[in-house]
Amino acid sequence: MGKVLSVEKVPKKDKLLKLTIDLGEGTPRTIVSGVAKSYAPEELVGKNVAVVANLPPRDFGKGLVSHGMVLYAEGGEREHTAVVADVKPGSKVK
């Protein structure tokens, strides 16, 4: 689990958001997520979200590299719904 510290839209990419997430590792991770049509950046800031952190980095070009993936569920009133919990950053998802 990680706490979303900041979120910004990726220029010229309608679906992408760049999230800075605290996973309790000392240094926050940058994670690029394709949910800009479901969430405004300010809706995710401060939320604790489920993160897959054992993936190799993915280079989106122009210096944008993602170091993980946020888990989302499909359905409901949004196309993607963040898996959110009120737990400490770095907590394991089982």
MMTF fields as JSON, N, C-alpha, C and O atoms, coordinates in Angstrom:
{
  "mmtfVersion": "1.0.0",
  "mmtfProducer": "UNKNOWN",
  "numBonds": 375,
  "numAtoms": 376,
  "numGroups": 94,
  "numChains": 1,
  "numModels": 1,
  "chainsPerModel": [1],
  "groupsPerChain": [94],
  "chainIdList": ["A"],
  "bondAtomList": [4, 2, 8, 6, 12, 10, 16, 14, 20, 18, 24, 22, 28, 26, 32, 30, 36, 34, 40, 38, 44, 42, 48, 46, 52, 50, 56, 54, 60, 58, 64, 62, 68, 66, 72, 70, 76, 74, 80, 78, 84, 82, 88, 86, 92, 90, 96, 94, 100, 98, 104, 102, 108, 106, 112, 110, 116, 114, 120, 118, 124, 122, 128, 126, 132, 130, 136, 134, 140, 138, 144, 142, 148, 146, 152, 150, 156, 154, 160, 158, 164, 162, 168, 166, 172, 170, 176, 174, 180, 178, 184, 182, 188, 186, 192, 190, 196, 194, 200, 198, 204, 202, 208, 206, 212, 210, 216, 214, 220, 218, 224, 222, 228, 226, 232, 230, 236, 234, 240, 238, 244, 242, 248, 246, 252, 250, 256, 254, 260, 258, 264, 262, 268, 266, 272, 270, 276, 274, 280, 278, 284, 282, 288, 286, 292, 290, 296, 294, 300, 298, 304, 302, 308, 306, 312, 310, 316, 314, 320, 318, 324, 322, 328, 326, 332, 330, 336, 334, 340, 338, 344, 342, 348, 346, 352, 350, 356, 354, 360, 358, 364, 362, 368, 366, 372, 370],
  "bondOrderList": [1, 1, 1, 1, 1, 1, 1, 1, 1, 1, 1, 1, 1, 1, 1, 1, 1, 1, 1, 1, 1, 1, 1, 1, 1, 1, 1, 1, 1, 1, 1, 1, 1, 1, 1, 1, 1, 1, 1, 1, 1, 1, 1, 1, 1, 1, 1, 1, 1, 1, 1, 1, 1, 1, 1, 1, 1, 1, 1, 1, 1, 1, 1, 1, 1, 1, 1, 1, 1, 1, 1, 1, 1, 1, 1, 1, 1, 1, 1, 1, 1, 1, 1, 1, 1, 1, 1, 1, 1, 1, 1, 1, 1],
  "groupList": [{"groupName": "MET", "atomNameList": ["N", "CA", "C", "O"], "elementList": ["N", "C", "C", "O"], "formalChargeList": [0, 0, 0, 0], "bondAtomList": [1, 0, 2, 1, 3, 2], "bondOrderList": [1, 1, 2], "singleLetterCode": "M", "chemCompType": "L-PEPTIDE LINKING"}, {"groupName": "GLY", "atomNameList": ["N", "CA", "C", "O"], "elementList": ["N", "C", "C", "O"], "formalChargeList": [0, 0, 0, 0], "bondAtomList": [1, 0, 2, 1, 3, 2], "bondOrderList": [1, 1, 2], "singleLetterCode": "G", "chemCompType": "PEPTIDE LINKING"}, {"groupName": "LYS", "atomNameList": ["N", "CA", "C", "O"], "elementList": ["N", "C", "C", "O"], "formalChargeList": [0, 0, 0, 0], "bondAtomList": [1, 0, 2, 1, 3, 2], "bondOrderList": [1, 1, 2], "singleLetterCode": "K", "chemCompType": "L-PEPTIDE LINKING"}, {"groupName": "VAL", "atomNameList": ["N", "CA", "C", "O"], "elementList": ["N", "C", "C", "O"], "formalChargeList": [0, 0, 0, 0], "bondAtomList": [1, 0, 2, 1, 3, 2], "bondOrderList": [1, 1, 2], "singleLetterCode": "V", "chemCompType": "L-PEPTIDE LINKING"}, {"groupName": "LEU", "atomNameList": ["N", "CA", "C", "O"], "elementList": ["N", "C", "C", "O"], "formalChargeList": [0, 0, 0, 0], "bondAtomList": [1, 0, 2, 1, 3, 2], "bondOrderList": [1, 1, 2], "singleLetterCode": "L", "chemCompType": "L-PEPTIDE LINKING"}, {"groupName": "SER", "atomNameList": ["N", "CA", "C", "O"], "elementList": ["N", "C", "C", "O"], "formalChargeList": [0, 0, 0, 0], "bondAtomList": [1, 0, 2, 1, 3, 2], "bondOrderList": [1, 1, 2], "singleLetterCode": "S", "chemCompType": "L-PEPTIDE LINKING"}, {"groupName": "GLU", "atomNameList": ["N", "CA", "C", "O"], "elementList": ["N", "C", "C", "O"], "formalChargeList": [0, 0, 0, 0], "bondAtomList": [1, 0, 2, 1, 3, 2], "bondOrderList": [1, 1, 2], "singleLetterCode": "E", "chemCompType": "L-PEPTIDE LINKING"}, {"groupName": "PRO", "atomNameList": ["N", "CA", "C", "O"], "elementList": ["N", "C", "C", "O"], "formalChargeList": [0, 0, 0, 0], "bondAtomList": [1, 0, 2, 1, 3, 2], "bondOrderList": [1, 1, 2], "singleLetterCode": "P", "chemCompType": "L-PEPTIDE LINKING"}, {"groupName": "ASP", "atomNameList": ["N", "CA", "C", "O"], "elementList": ["N", "C", "C", "O"], "formalChargeList": [0, 0, 0, 0], "bondAtomList": [1, 0, 2, 1, 3, 2], "bondOrderList": [1, 1, 2], "singleLetterCode": "D", "chemCompType": "L-PEPTIDE LINKING"}, {"groupName": "THR", "atomNameList": ["N", "CA", "C", "O"], "elementList": ["N", "C", "C", "O"], "formalChargeList": [0, 0, 0, 0], "bondAtomList": [1, 0, 2, 1, 3, 2], "bondOrderList": [1, 1, 2], "singleLetterCode": "T", "chemCompType": "L-PEPTIDE LINKING"}, {"groupName": "ILE", "atomNameList": ["N", "CA", "C", "O"], "elementList": ["N", "C", "C", "O"], "formalChargeList": [0, 0, 0, 0], "bondAtomList": [1, 0, 2, 1, 3, 2], "bondOrderList": [1, 1, 2], "singleLetterCode": "I", "chemCompType": "L-PEPTIDE LINKING"}, {"groupName": "ARG", "atomNameList": ["N", "CA", "C", "O"], "elementList": ["N", "C", "C", "O"], "formalChargeList": [0, 0, 0, 0], "bondAtomList": [1, 0, 2, 1, 3, 2], "bondOrderList": [1, 1, 2], "singleLetterCode": "R", "chemCompType": "L-PEPTIDE LINKING"}, {"groupName": "ALA", "atomNameList": ["N", "CA", "C", "O"], "elementList": ["N", "C", "C", "O"], "formalChargeList": [0, 0, 0, 0], "bondAtomList": [1, 0, 2, 1, 3, 2], "bondOrderList": [1, 1, 2], "singleLetterCode": "A", "chemCompType": "L-PEPTIDE LINKING"}, {"groupName": "TYR", "atomNameList": ["N", "CA", "C", "O"], "elementList": ["N", "C", "C", "O"], "formalChargeList": [0, 0, 0, 0], "bondAtomList": [1, 0, 2, 1, 3, 2], "bondOrderList": [1, 1, 2], "singleLetterCode": "Y", "chemCompType": "L-PEPTIDE LINKING"}, {"groupName": "ASN", "atomNameList": ["N", "CA", "C", "O"], "elementList": ["N", "C", "C", "O"], "formalChargeList": [0, 0, 0, 0], "bondAtomList": [1, 0, 2, 1, 3, 2], "bondOrderList": [1, 1, 2], "singleLetterCode": "N", "chemCompType": "L-PEPTIDE LINKING"}, {"groupName": "PHE", "atomNameList": ["N", "CA", "C", "O"], "elementList": ["N", "C", "C", "O"], "formalChargeList": [0, 0, 0, 0], "bondAtomList": [1, 0, 2, 1, 3, 2], "bondOrderList": [1, 1, 2], "singleLetterCode": "F", "chemCompType": "L-PEPTIDE LINKING"}, {"groupName": "HIS", "atomNameList": ["N", "CA", "C", "O"], "elementList": ["N", "C", "C", "O"], "formalChargeList": [0, 0, 0, 0], "bondAtomList": [1, 0, 2, 1, 3, 2], "bondOrderList": [1, 1, 2], "singleLetterCode": "H", "chemCompType": "L-PEPTIDE LINKING"}],
  "groupTypeList": [0, 1, 2, 3, 4, 5, 3, 6, 2, 3, 7, 2, 2, 8, 2, 4, 4, 2, 4, 9, 10, 8, 4, 1, 6, 1, 9, 7, 11, 9, 10, 3, 5, 1, 3, 12, 2, 5, 13, 12, 7, 6, 6, 4, 3, 1, 2, 14, 3, 12, 3, 3, 12, 14, 4, 7, 7, 11, 8, 15, 1, 2, 1, 4, 3, 5, 16, 1, 0, 3, 4, 13, 12, 6, 1, 1, 6, 11, 6, 16, 9, 12, 3, 3, 12, 8, 3, 2, 7, 1, 5, 2, 3, 2],
  "groupIdList": [1, 2, 3, 4, 5, 6, 7, 8, 9, 10, 11, 12, 13, 14, 15, 16, 17, 18, 19, 20, 21, 22, 23, 24, 25, 26, 27, 28, 29, 30, 31, 32, 33, 34, 35, 36, 37, 38, 39, 40, 41, 42, 43, 44, 45, 46, 47, 48, 49, 50, 51, 52, 53, 54, 55, 56, 57, 58, 59, 60, 61, 62, 63, 64, 65, 66, 67, 68, 69, 70, 71, 72, 73, 74, 75, 76, 77, 78, 79, 80, 81, 82, 83, 84, 85, 86, 87, 88, 89, 90, 91, 92, 93, 94],
  "secStructList": [7, 3, 3, 3, 3, 3, 3, 3, 3, 7, 6, 6, 7, 6, 6, 7, 3, 3, 3, 3, 3, 3, 7, 1, 1, 1, 1, 7, 3, 3, 3, 3, 3, 1, 7, 6, 6, 6, 7, 7, 2, 2, 2, 2, 6, 6, 7, 3, 3, 7, 3, 3, 7, 7, 1, 7, 7, 3, 3, 3, 3, 6, 6, 3, 3, 3, 7, 1, 3, 3, 7, 3, 3, 3, 7, 6, 6, 1, 1, 3, 3, 3, 7, 5, 7, 7, 7, 7, 6, 6, 7, 7, 7, 7],
  "xCoordList": [0.855, 0.0, 0.895, 1.975, 0.437, 1.209, 0.308, -0.853, 0.852, 0.102, 0.454, 1.629, -0.556, -0.357, 0.007, -0.792, 1.223, 1.718, 1.367, 1.024, 1.454, 1.118, 0.709, 1.08, -0.064, -0.532, -0.54, -0.954, -0.08, -0.161, -0.493, -0.145, -1.176, -1.483, -0.202, 0.7, -0.138, 1.0, 0.662, -0.347, 1.499, 1.212, 1.032, 1.792, 0.023, -0.283, -0.714, -0.729, -1.062, -1.548, -2.848, -2.825, -3.982, -5.299, -5.6, -6.351, -5.029, -5.366, -4.384, -4.701, -3.195, -2.146, -2.046, -2.167, -1.818, -1.486, -0.138, 0.166, 0.657, 1.937, 1.749, 1.513, 1.854, 1.657, 2.998, 3.865, 3.168, 4.299, 3.721, 2.829, 4.236, 3.639, 4.68, 5.775, 4.323, 5.166, 4.819, 3.707, 5.788, 5.595, 6.332, 6.515, 6.755, 7.477, 8.903, 9.5, 9.466, 10.82, 11.878, 13.061, 11.48, 12.424, 12.366, 12.367, 12.314, 12.201, 10.893, 10.64, 10.052, 8.796, 9.046, 10.086, 8.091, 8.164, 7.279, 6.251, 7.701, 6.867, 6.164, 6.8, 4.848, 4.06, 3.136, 2.402, 3.179, 2.325, 1.111, 1.243, -0.069, -1.303, -2.285, -2.403, -2.977, -3.893, -5.313, -6.251, -5.492, -6.829, -7.266, -8.142, -6.672, -7.006, -8.461, -9.007, -9.088, -10.498, -11.426, -12.606, -10.905, -11.698, -11.462, -12.357, -10.265, -9.906, -9.264, -8.417, -9.674, -8.941, -7.755, -7.876, -6.615, -5.443, -5.716, -5.24, -6.479, -6.712, -7.537, -7.521, -8.254, -9.047, -8.181, -8.598, -6.993, -6.134, -5.13, -4.651, -4.802, -3.814, -4.298, -5.431, -3.406, -3.722, -4.339, -4.467, -4.731, -5.329, -4.243, -3.118, -4.586, -3.725, -4.228, -5.383, -3.368, -3.774, -2.929, -1.797, -3.49, -2.766, -1.814, -2.201, -0.557, 0.486, 1.195, 1.512, 1.444, 2.325, 3.706, 3.933, 4.632, 5.932, 7.078, 8.204, 6.826, 7.915, 7.986, 8.372, 7.617, 7.675, 8.931, 9.418, 9.468, 10.581, 10.09, 8.92, 10.959, 10.55, 10.061, 10.579, 9.055, 8.538, 8.806, 8.37, 9.531, 9.903, 8.837, 8.571, 8.225, 7.211, 7.816, 7.094, 9.13, 9.804, 9.827, 9.068, 10.696, 10.849, 11.086, 10.608, 11.832, 12.201, 11.131, 11.319, 10.019, 8.929, 9.034, 8.822, 9.368, 9.542, 8.628, 8.581, 7.9, 7.003, 7.685, 8.265, 7.615, 8.256, 7.213, 7.31, 6.221, 5.178, 3.849, 3.771, 2.779, 1.451, 0.434, 0.511, -0.513, -1.602, -2.708, -3.034, -3.294, -4.375, -5.713, -5.991, -6.532, -7.863, -8.863, -8.513, -10.096, -11.188, -12.035, -12.166, -12.609, -13.502, -14.932, -15.291, -15.728, -17.138, -17.468, -16.604, -18.728, -19.168, -19.419, -19.614, -19.414, -19.714, -18.525, -18.683, -17.335, -16.132, -15.657, -15.966, -14.903, -14.323, -13.332, -13.277, -12.55, -11.582, -11.809, -11.992, -11.799, -11.953, -10.713, -10.365, -10.044, -8.831, -9.147, -10.158, -8.262, -8.365, -7.736, -6.517, -8.572, -8.134, -8.327, -9.319, -7.386, -7.506, -6.846, -5.952, -7.287, -6.733, -5.659, -5.884, -4.487, -3.382, -2.083, -2.033, -1.059, 0.257, 0.949, 0.893, 1.606, 2.375, 3.397, 4.079, 3.493, 4.412, 3.735, 4.351, 2.455, 1.737, 1.605, 1.401, 1.716, 1.629, 0.183, -0.685, -0.073, -1.389, -1.326, -0.402, -2.297, -2.299, -3.474, -3.642],
  "yCoordList": [-1.175, 0.0, 1.231, 1.228, 2.275, 3.503, 4.715, 4.681, 5.794, 7.048, 7.953, 8.21, 8.431, 9.309, 10.702, 11.353, 11.151, 12.451, 13.57, 14.677, 13.278, 14.286, 13.591, 12.445, 14.311, 13.786, 14.934, 16.048, 14.651, 15.658, 14.976, 13.817, 15.721, 15.206, 15.139, 15.961, 14.151, 14.017, 14.813, 14.537, 15.809, 16.629, 15.786, 14.851, 16.134, 15.512, 14.046, 13.336, 13.59, 12.217, 12.293, 12.499, 12.127, 12.297, 11.315, 11.645, 10.115, 9.069, 8.961, 8.319, 9.577, 9.326, 10.366, 11.569, 9.859, 10.681, 10.215, 9.023, 11.154, 10.848, 11.01, 12.117, 9.903, 9.906, 9.766, 9.018, 10.482, 10.29, 9.619, 10.164, 8.423, 7.588, 7.176, 6.734, 7.327, 6.886, 5.445, 5.145, 4.542, 3.126, 2.738, 1.552, 3.725, 3.446, 2.998, 2.362, 3.322, 2.895, 3.969, 3.727, 5.137, 6.23, 7.234, 8.44, 6.757, 7.625, 7.311, 6.151, 8.322, 8.069, 7.553, 7.83, 6.811, 6.284, 7.101, 7.639, 7.181, 7.738, 6.572, 5.605, 6.674, 5.651, 6.349, 7.268, 5.904, 6.456, 5.543, 4.324, 6.149, 5.376, 5.928, 7.141, 5.04, 5.425, 5.668, 5.094, 6.508, 6.73, 8.193, 8.575, 9.009, 10.434, 10.685, 11.74, 9.751, 9.931, 9.567, 9.918, 8.866, 8.468, 9.357, 9.516, 9.94, 10.735, 12.058, 12.11, 13.118, 14.384, 14.222, 13.53, 14.84, 14.667, 14.893, 14.129, 15.936, 16.256, 15.194, 15.153, 14.338, 13.284, 12.175, 11.502, 11.977, 10.893, 11.318, 10.474, 12.597, 13.074, 12.774, 13.087, 12.156, 11.816, 10.446, 9.979, 9.778, 8.448, 7.388, 7.557, 6.305, 5.122, 4.121, 3.701, 3.733, 2.871, 1.604, 1.583, 0.552, -0.701, -0.545, -0.06, -0.964, -0.792, -2.123, -2.844, -2.447, -3.555, -2.935, -2.145, -3.301, -2.626, -3.474, -2.986, -4.724, -5.6, -5.752, -6.806, -4.709, -4.715, -3.993, -3.098, -4.365, -3.59, -2.194, -2.032, -1.192, 0.161, 0.171, -0.559, 1.008, 1.161, 2.581, 3.541, 2.709, 4.007, 4.472, 3.808, 5.631, 6.214, 7.232, 7.828, 7.445, 8.416, 9.795, 10.078, 10.646, 12.03, 12.115, 13.038, 11.138, 11.159, 10.668, 10.74, 10.174, 9.697, 8.179, 7.422, 7.746, 6.329, 5.961, 6.665, 4.854, 4.369, 3.238, 2.337, 3.288, 2.301, 1.518, 1.396, 0.994, 0.205, 0.422, 1.035, -0.102, -0.011, 0.096, -0.645, 1.019, 1.139, 0.184, 0.093, -0.534, -1.467, -0.738, 0.081, -1.037, -0.456, -1.571, -2.601, -1.366, -2.281, -1.641, -0.418, -2.458, -1.942, -1.988, -2.847, -1.067, -1.063, 0.101, 0.902, 0.173, 1.287, 2.503, 2.386, 3.664, 4.888, 5.423, 6.326, 4.88, 5.288, 4.114, 2.956, 4.44, 3.381, 2.559, 1.335, 3.246, 2.602, 3.136, 4.339, 2.259, 2.665, 2.231, 1.05, 3.176, 2.866, 1.942, 2.101, 0.971, 0.093, 0.859, 1.025, 1.327, 2.243, 1.605, 0.913, 1.834, 1.354, 2.358, 3.102, 2.374, 3.276, 2.539, 2.121, 2.381, 1.661, 2.454, 3.422, 2.039, 2.684, 2.413, 1.292, 3.441, 3.198, 2.081, 2.038, 1.198, 0.068, -1.205, -2.271, -1.118, -2.32, -3.276, -2.843, -4.55, -5.571, -5.861, -5.873, -6.093, -6.507, -8.024, -8.559, -8.709, -10.187, -10.693, -11.903],
  "zCoordList": [0.0, 0.0, 0.0, 0.591, -0.665, -0.718, -0.598, -1.004, -0.033, 0.11, -1.061, -1.321, -1.76, -2.914, -2.4, -1.727, -2.725, -2.276, -3.242, -2.825, -4.537, -5.547, -6.835, -7.09, -7.641, -8.928, -9.926, -9.606, -11.135, -12.196, -13.512, -13.736, -14.379, -15.712, -16.528, -16.365, -17.406, -18.314, -19.567, -20.217, -19.92, -21.101, -22.367, -22.621, -23.147, -24.439, -24.332, -25.338, -23.138, -22.936, -22.146, -20.932, -22.824, -22.208, -21.083, -20.165, -21.138, -20.166, -18.996, -17.995, -19.099, -18.12, -17.013, -17.245, -15.793, -14.638, -14.099, -14.114, -13.626, -12.993, -11.488, -11.003, -10.751, -9.311, -8.606, -9.057, -7.506, -6.611, -5.377, -4.727, -5.051, -4.015, -2.985, -3.334, -1.699, -0.586, -0.268, 0.166, -0.487, -0.172, 1.1, 1.374, 1.876, 3.101, 2.868, 3.737, 1.703, 1.328, 1.564, 1.323, 2.026, 2.205, 1.077, 1.323, -0.164, -1.336, -2.054, -2.379, -2.31, -3.022, -4.44, -5.039, -4.96, -6.334, -7.26, -6.852, -8.513, -9.565, -10.241, -10.661, -10.341, -11.018, -12.006, -11.644, -13.254, -14.302, -14.424, -14.532, -14.404, -14.396, -15.432, -15.6, -16.113, -17.191, -16.717, -17.269, -15.703, -15.138, -15.141, -14.365, -15.998, -16.022, -16.415, -16.092, -17.096, -17.462, -16.304, -16.327, -15.292, -14.129, -12.914, -12.083, -12.799, -11.627, -12.018, -12.91, -11.348, -11.414, -10.465, -9.454, -10.765, -9.908, -8.422, -7.582, -8.093, -6.677, -5.94, -4.71, -6.671, -6.027, -5.441, -4.499, -5.978, -5.519, -4.456, -3.699, -4.381, -3.415, -2.0, -1.633, -1.206, 0.174, 0.357, 1.489, -0.741, -0.648, -0.471, -0.942, 0.205, 0.3, -0.721, -0.662, -1.661, -2.772, -2.814, -2.33, -3.396, -3.585, -4.767, -5.83, -4.567, -5.583, -5.825, -4.879, -7.099, -7.462, -7.633, -8.55, -6.74, -6.703, -7.232, -7.322, -7.583, -8.015, -9.532, -10.036, -10.25, -11.714, -12.183, -11.492, -13.348, -13.888, -14.287, -14.633, -14.243, -14.66, -16.103, -16.947, -16.38, -17.745, -18.197, -17.562, -19.305, -19.856, -20.84, -21.842, -20.541, -21.419, -22.373, -23.173, -22.305, -23.152, -22.525, -21.599, -23.03, -22.573, -21.063, -20.403, -20.522, -19.106, -18.152, -16.937, -18.657, -17.81, -17.645, -18.593, -16.418, -16.117, -14.958, -13.949, -15.104, -14.06, -13.299, -13.905, -11.96, -11.098, -10.309, -9.088, -11.008, -10.37, -11.055, -12.12, -10.413, -10.979, -9.841, -8.861, -9.975, -9.011, -9.428, -10.612, -8.461, -8.752, -8.765, -7.888, -9.757, -9.898, -10.168, -10.746, -9.755, -10.071, -11.158, -11.206, -12.028, -13.058, -12.546, -11.741, -13.016, -12.645, -11.732, -11.374, -11.367, -10.545, -11.41, -12.62, -10.793, -11.538, -12.316, -13.137, -12.073, -12.815, -13.673, -13.394, -14.717, -15.537, -14.71, -14.828, -13.871, -12.982, -11.574, -11.393, -10.58, -9.193, -8.428, -8.427, -7.777, -7.028, -5.861, -5.177, -5.648, -4.486, -3.334, -3.283, -2.404, -1.356, 0.012, 0.241, 0.924, 2.301, 3.241, 2.838, 4.478, 5.482, 6.267, 7.403, 5.653, 6.274, 6.098, 5.339, 6.795, 6.745, 5.402, 4.897, 4.814, 3.593, 3.806, 4.83, 2.848, 2.939, 3.414, 3.395, 3.849, 4.264, 3.092, 1.958, 3.347, 2.288, 1.94, 2.813, 0.66, 0.171, 0.037, -0.575, 0.603, 0.554, -0.232, -0.382]
}
